[in-house]
Amino acid sequence: MSWRVIAHGDQVWHVDAVAERRANTAAWQLVLSFRAASEPQPGRHRSFWTPYPLEATSKSSLFIQAERIPDTALSQLLAERLS
């Protein structure tokens, strides 16, 4: 199940959020996965990962902050990536 589902143009996208912590750092960073719900061409998978500018010292705190991200911000990030 996706964390969020957003529409962009005439396509539906599934968004998932994960926490990533790089070596020698104390902060967790939010990374988002965008995946098209339907594929425009058979065999071609439209998906990508992108970091989101949120950091926290705990995963739970990071995900609490992530819940406050408006769908419009996710749509804007998607539009920027697709253009």
C-alpha positions in Angstrom: 0.0 0.0 0.0 1.3 3.4 -0.9 1.9 6.2 1.6 0.1 8.7 -0.7 -1.6 8.6 -4.0 -1.5 11.8 -6.1 -2.8 12.8 -9.6 -0.6 14.6 -12.1 -2.2 15.4 -15.4 -4.2 12.4 -16.4 -2.0 9.9 -14.5 -2.1 8.6 -11.0 1.1 8.2 -9.0 1.9 6.1 -5.9 4.2 7.8 -3.5 6.2 6.0 -0.8 8.4 7.5 1.9 11.5 5.9 3.4 14.2 7.1 5.9 17.8 7.0 4.9 20.8 7.7 7.1 24.2 8.0 5.5 27.4 6.7 7.2 28.9 9.0 9.9 25.7 11.2 10.2 23.2 11.4 13.0 20.3 12.7 10.9 17.8 10.6 8.9 16.8 12.1 5.5 13.4 11.6 3.8 13.6 9.9 0.4 10.4 9.6 -1.8 9.6 7.0 -4.4 7.2 7.9 -7.2 5.7 5.1 -9.2 3.1 5.5 -12.0 -0.1 3.5 -11.3 -0.5 2.6 -14.9 2.3 2.1 -17.4 2.0 4.1 -20.7 4.0 1.4 -22.6 4.1 -2.3 -21.8 7.4 -3.3 -20.2 8.4 0.2 -19.4 8.3 1.0 -15.7 7.9 4.7 -14.8 9.3 5.2 -11.4 12.1 7.1 -9.6 13.5 7.9 -6.2 14.3 11.5 -5.0 15.4 13.0 -1.7 13.1 15.4 0.0 14.6 18.3 2.1 13.5 16.9 5.5 15.9 15.6 8.2 15.5 14.5 11.8 17.4 12.7 14.4 14.9 9.9 14.6 12.9 8.0 12.0 9.6 8.5 13.9 10.2 12.3 14.0 11.0 12.3 10.3 7.8 10.5 9.4 5.8 12.8 11.6 7.2 15.7 9.6 6.6 13.9 6.4 2.8 13.6 7.2 2.6 17.4 7.1 3.9 17.6 3.5 0.9 18.8 1.4 -0.1 16.9 -1.7 0.5 20.0 -3.7 4.2 20.0 -2.7 4.5 16.3 -3.9 2.7 17.2 -7.2 5.1 20.1 -7.7 8.1 17.9 -7.1 6.8 15.3 -9.5 6.1 18.0 -12.2 9.7 19.3 -11.8 11.1 15.8 -12.1 9.0 15.0 -15.2 9.8 18.2 -17.1 
